[in-house]
Amino acid sequence: MYEKFAELLDKNNKTAYVVAKETGIAQSVLSDWKTGRSTPKFDKLLILSKYFGVPVEYFAETECVISIVSGHFCKKRIWLR
């Protein structure tokens, strides 16, 4: 998820510090996402999606599954806590 957040930072010429200040999401929370210590809760993803003007599904992880019956397909999953 953090990779997608980092892409949005680049595209919008923002820093994590600025996003933290403007959204109210603690900078330590963003840092924990980056290091993998925690994963974002849905409410934080919603705040970020509104802030960057993207659908919340943008942050969904893509999981590819191999099925013997139906072949290869991908589905999106949003990790909620």
HUTAGI-V468027 format. One line per field, one symbol per residue. burial: # if it has 9 or more other C-alpha atoms within 8 Angstrom, else .. Layout:
burial->???
//
This chain:
burial->...##..##....#.#..###.#.#.#.##.##.....####.#######.....#..###...........#.....#..
//
